[in-house]
Amino acid sequence: MKRLIIGCACLMALASCNVKNSDEYKALQAQRDSLLHMSAQSDTELSEVNGLINDVEENFRQIREAEKFLSIESKTKGEMSNDTKTRIKDNFEMINEILKKNKADIAKLNQKLKSNSGQMSGLKATIERLNAELTDRGNTIVELQKSLSTRDAQIASLQTNVQSLTSNVETLATQTSEQASKIKEQDKELNTAYYMFGTSKELKEAKVVTGGFLASSKILKESIERSKFIKIDIRETRSIPVYDKKAKILSDHPADSYTLEKDARGTIIVKISDYKRFWSLAKFLIIEVG
């Protein structure tokens, strides 16, 4: 949204200068249109997700209401009346259909999480909660059927269908868990960076840089070996000590995203004030000391 506001502001400024036919104006107009389209898509996607979640929640509410009646009947002794048998059978069939629908809707949510993991970070926890509810409701229904089956053979015959559905629910829960684990690994990789510090000689010997003295140091990006670097999580690392009184950052990082400060011993510490900006240009931090 911030980018959209900036784009629109720039567009208005260019328009006021009567340069609507300029390449700059056309480029900003195209950027604005693209951002508007992306915003509309995001709103539509979010609306669909919220609609699915609300439907699933309402379905679970209906199931819980039906469970109250079935629970009372499961504890009642004696012969059932025909009306009671019909009502119990109808409740089980309704629950069976609702569980199937919720299973399908949760699968849709899982697919949306898979394709939009970066934009719907809170969806994973919601899916896990709904899956747990789906499993609990299925297990509860199976237990109620076992209790009621002793009172009527027709009710006992419904047991296989719900047990099969419960098995499918457990499979879906496993798939969602695997997907969540995959997303977690992807998230970890996205927030992983590497750093190395050393003298000019040490960096050259590590085949990280070339040049120096009269020629400017150049980072050898194609020959960088991750195993030679210290691996960090950029979300958790805000300062990097280099244990030397002189230091110079050779890799490319926005100047306003960090400072070089000294500790009590006078040695340099790289203080990262904005980690997202700092690592936006490079995930390898190379520091020359000495």
C-alpha positions as CSV (number, residue, x, y, z in Angstrom):
1,M,0.0,0.0,0.0
2,K,2.9,2.3,0.8
3,R,4.4,1.7,-2.6
4,L,1.0,2.4,-4.2
5,I,0.7,5.8,-2.4
6,I,4.2,6.8,-3.5
7,G,3.5,5.7,-7.0
8,C,0.3,7.8,-7.2
9,A,2.0,10.8,-5.6
10,C,4.8,10.7,-8.2
11,L,2.3,10.3,-11.0
12,M,0.4,13.4,-9.8
13,A,3.6,15.4,-9.6
14,L,4.5,14.5,-13.2
15,A,1.0,15.3,-14.4
16,S,1.2,18.8,-12.9
17,C,4.3,19.4,-15.0
18,N,2.4,18.6,-18.2
19,V,4.6,15.6,-19.0
20,K,1.9,13.0,-19.5
21,N,3.4,11.8,-22.7
22,S,6.9,11.3,-21.2
23,D,8.4,7.8,-20.6
24,E,8.7,8.5,-16.9
25,Y,5.0,9.3,-16.6
26,K,4.0,6.2,-18.6
27,A,6.3,4.0,-16.5
28,L,4.8,5.3,-13.2
29,Q,1.3,4.9,-14.6
30,A,2.0,1.3,-15.5
31,Q,3.4,0.7,-12.0
32,R,0.4,2.2,-10.4
33,D,-2.0,0.1,-12.5
34,S,0.0,-3.0,-11.6
35,L,-0.1,-2.3,-7.9
36,L,-3.8,-1.7,-8.1
37,H,-4.3,-5.0,-9.8
38,M,-2.1,-6.8,-7.2
39,S,-4.0,-5.1,-4.4
40,A,-7.4,-6.2,-5.8
41,Q,-6.1,-9.8,-6.2
42,S,-4.9,-9.8,-2.6
43,D,-8.3,-8.5,-1.3
44,T,-10.2,-11.1,-3.4
45,E,-7.9,-13.9,-2.1
46,L,-8.3,-12.8,1.5
47,S,-12.1,-12.6,1.1
48,E,-12.2,-16.2,-0.3
49,V,-10.0,-17.5,2.6
50,N,-12.2,-15.8,5.2
51,G,-15.3,-17.2,3.6
52,L,-14.0,-20.7,3.7
53,I,-12.9,-20.4,7.3
54,N,-16.3,-19.0,8.3
55,D,-18.1,-21.8,6.5
56,V,-16.0,-24.5,8.3
57,E,-16.5,-22.9,11.7
58,E,-20.3,-22.7,11.2
59,N,-20.3,-26.4,10.1
60,F,-18.4,-27.4,13.2
61,R,-21.0,-25.5,15.3
62,Q,-23.8,-27.5,13.7
63,I,-21.9,-30.7,14.4
64,R,-21.4,-29.9,18.1
65,E,-25.2,-29.2,18.4
66,A,-26.0,-32.6,16.9
67,E,-23.5,-34.2,19.2
68,K,-25.4,-33.0,22.2
69,F,-28.5,-34.9,21.1
70,L,-26.5,-38.0,20.1
71,S,-24.7,-38.0,23.4
72,I,-27.9,-37.9,25.4
73,E,-29.3,-40.8,23.4
74,S,-26.1,-42.8,23.7
75,K,-26.6,-42.8,27.5
76,T,-30.3,-43.7,27.4
77,K,-31.3,-47.3,28.1
78,G,-34.1,-49.3,26.6
79,E,-35.7,-49.7,23.2
80,M,-35.7,-46.7,20.8
81,S,-38.8,-45.4,19.2
82,N,-39.0,-45.2,15.4
83,D,-38.9,-41.4,15.6
84,T,-35.8,-41.5,17.7
85,K,-34.1,-44.0,15.3
86,T,-34.9,-41.8,12.3
87,R,-33.7,-38.6,14.0
88,I,-30.4,-40.3,15.1
89,K,-29.9,-41.7,11.5
90,D,-30.6,-38.2,10.0
91,N,-28.1,-36.6,12.4
92,F,-25.4,-39.1,11.6
93,E,-26.0,-38.6,7.8
94,M,-25.9,-34.8,8.2
95,I,-22.7,-34.9,10.2
96,N,-21.2,-37.2,7.7
97,E,-21.9,-34.8,4.9
98,I,-20.7,-31.8,6.9
99,L,-17.4,-33.5,7.7
100,K,-16.9,-34.3,4.1
101,K,-17.5,-30.7,3.1
102,N,-15.2,-29.4,5.9
103,K,-12.5,-31.8,4.8
104,A,-12.8,-30.4,1.2
105,D,-12.8,-26.8,2.4
106,I,-9.7,-27.3,4.6
107,A,-8.0,-28.9,1.6
108,K,-8.7,-25.7,-0.4
109,L,-7.3,-23.6,2.4
110,N,-4.2,-25.8,2.4
111,Q,-3.8,-25.3,-1.3
112,K,-4.0,-21.5,-0.8
113,L,-1.4,-21.7,1.9
114,K,0.9,-23.6,-0.4
115,S,0.6,-21.0,-3.2
116,N,0.6,-17.9,-0.9
117,S,2.8,-18.8,2.0
118,G,4.6,-15.5,2.1
119,Q,1.3,-13.4,2.2
120,M,-0.8,-15.6,4.5
121,S,1.6,-16.4,7.4
122,G,-1.3,-16.7,9.9
123,L,-3.2,-19.2,7.8
124,K,-1.0,-22.2,8.7
125,A,-2.0,-22.0,12.4
126,T,-5.7,-21.7,11.4
127,I,-5.5,-24.8,9.2
128,E,-3.8,-26.7,12.0
129,R,-6.5,-25.7,14.4
130,L,-9.3,-26.7,11.9
131,N,-7.6,-30.0,11.2
132,A,-7.5,-30.7,14.9
133,E,-11.2,-29.9,15.2
134,L,-12.0,-32.1,12.2
135,T,-10.1,-35.0,13.7
136,D,-11.8,-34.5,17.2
137,R,-15.3,-34.3,15.7
138,G,-14.7,-37.4,13.6
139,N,-13.4,-39.4,16.6
140,T,-16.3,-38.2,18.8
141,I,-18.8,-39.3,16.2
142,V,-17.2,-42.7,15.9
143,E,-17.4,-43.2,19.7
144,L,-21.1,-42.1,19.7
145,Q,-21.8,-44.6,17.0
146,K,-20.2,-47.4,18.9
147,S,-22.4,-46.5,21.9
148,L,-25.6,-46.3,19.9
149,S,-24.9,-49.3,17.7
150,T,-25.7,-51.6,20.7
151,R,-29.2,-50.3,20.6
152,D,-29.9,-50.5,16.9
153,A,-28.5,-52.5,13.9
154,Q,-29.3,-49.8,11.4
155,I,-27.2,-47.3,13.3
156,A,-24.4,-49.8,13.5
157,S,-24.3,-50.1,9.7
158,L,-23.4,-46.3,9.5
159,Q,-20.2,-46.9,11.4
160,T,-18.0,-47.9,8.4
161,N,-18.7,-44.7,6.4
162,V,-17.7,-42.4,9.3
163,Q,-14.7,-44.5,10.2
164,S,-13.5,-44.2,6.6
165,L,-14.0,-40.5,6.7
166,T,-12.1,-40.2,9.9
167,S,-9.2,-42.1,8.3
168,N,-9.2,-39.6,5.4
169,V,-9.2,-36.7,7.9
170,E,-6.1,-38.1,9.6
171,T,-4.4,-38.4,6.2
172,L,-5.2,-34.8,5.4
173,A,-3.8,-33.7,8.8
174,T,-0.6,-35.5,8.0
175,Q,-0.4,-33.8,4.6
176,T,-1.0,-30.4,6.2
177,S,1.7,-31.1,8.8
178,E,4.2,-32.0,6.0
179,Q,3.3,-28.9,4.1
180,A,3.7,-26.8,7.2
181,S,7.1,-28.3,7.8
182,K,8.1,-27.6,4.2
183,I,7.0,-24.0,4.5
184,K,9.0,-23.7,7.8
185,E,12.1,-24.9,6.0
186,Q,11.5,-22.4,3.2
187,D,11.0,-19.6,5.7
188,K,14.3,-20.6,7.4
189,E,16.2,-20.6,4.1
190,L,14.8,-17.1,3.2
191,N,16.0,-15.7,6.5
192,T,19.5,-17.3,6.4
193,A,22.6,-15.3,5.6
194,Y,26.3,-15.7,5.9
195,Y,29.2,-13.6,7.0
196,M,33.0,-13.7,7.0
197,F,35.7,-11.3,8.3
198,G,39.5,-11.4,7.8
199,T,42.5,-9.5,6.6
200,S,42.8,-8.8,2.9
201,K,45.3,-11.7,2.6
202,E,43.0,-14.1,4.4
203,L,40.0,-13.1,2.3
204,K,42.1,-13.7,-0.9
205,E,43.3,-17.0,0.4
206,A,39.7,-18.0,1.0
207,K,39.0,-17.0,-2.6
208,V,36.3,-14.6,-1.5
209,V,37.9,-11.4,-2.9
210,T,40.5,-10.4,-5.4
211,G,42.5,-7.2,-6.0
212,G,43.6,-4.9,-3.2
213,F,46.6,-2.5,-2.8
214,L,46.4,-0.4,-6.0
215,A,43.3,-2.2,-7.4
216,S,40.0,-2.1,-5.6
217,S,38.9,-5.3,-3.9
218,K,36.4,-7.3,-5.9
219,I,34.1,-10.0,-4.5
220,L,34.4,-13.3,-6.3
221,K,30.7,-14.2,-6.2
222,E,31.0,-17.2,-8.5
223,S,33.6,-18.9,-6.3
224,I,32.0,-18.3,-2.8
225,E,31.8,-21.4,-0.7
226,R,29.1,-21.2,2.0
227,S,31.0,-23.7,4.2
228,K,33.7,-21.0,4.8
229,F,31.2,-18.6,6.2
230,I,29.4,-18.3,9.5
231,K,25.7,-19.0,9.1
232,I,23.1,-16.9,10.9
233,D,19.4,-16.2,11.1
234,I,19.0,-12.5,10.0
235,R,15.9,-12.1,12.2
236,E,17.9,-12.8,15.3
237,T,21.3,-11.2,14.5
238,R,21.6,-7.5,15.1
239,S,25.3,-7.1,15.9
240,I,28.4,-8.9,14.5
241,P,31.7,-8.4,16.3
242,V,34.9,-8.6,14.1
243,Y,37.5,-8.4,17.0
244,D,39.6,-5.8,15.3
245,K,40.0,-2.0,15.6
246,K,39.7,-1.4,11.9
247,A,37.0,-2.8,9.6
248,K,35.5,-2.2,6.2
249,I,32.5,-3.8,4.7
250,L,33.2,-5.0,1.1
251,S,29.8,-6.6,0.3
252,D,26.9,-4.5,-0.9
253,H,24.5,-3.3,1.9
254,P,22.5,-0.1,2.2
255,A,24.6,2.5,4.2
256,D,21.6,3.6,6.2
257,S,20.8,0.1,7.5
258,Y,23.9,-0.4,9.7
259,T,26.7,1.4,11.6
260,L,30.3,0.5,12.6
261,E,30.6,1.0,16.3
262,K,33.3,0.2,18.9
263,D,33.0,-1.8,22.0
264,A,34.7,-1.2,25.4
265,R,37.9,-2.6,24.0
266,G,37.8,-0.4,21.0
267,T,37.1,-3.3,18.5
268,I,34.6,-2.9,15.8
269,I,31.0,-4.2,15.9
270,V,28.7,-4.2,12.9
271,K,25.4,-2.9,14.3
272,I,22.4,-3.7,12.0
273,S,19.6,-1.2,12.5
274,D,17.3,-2.5,9.7
275,Y,17.9,-6.1,9.0
276,K,15.5,-6.4,6.1
277,R,17.2,-3.5,4.2
278,F,20.7,-4.6,5.3
279,W,20.3,-8.1,3.7
280,S,18.1,-6.9,0.8
281,L,21.0,-6.6,-1.7
282,A,23.2,-9.5,-0.6
283,K,23.0,-12.5,1.7
284,F,26.8,-12.7,2.1
285,L,28.5,-10.2,4.4
286,I,32.2,-9.8,3.8
287,I,34.3,-7.6,6.2
288,E,37.9,-6.7,5.7
289,V,39.8,-6.1,9.0
290,G,43.2,-4.8,9.9
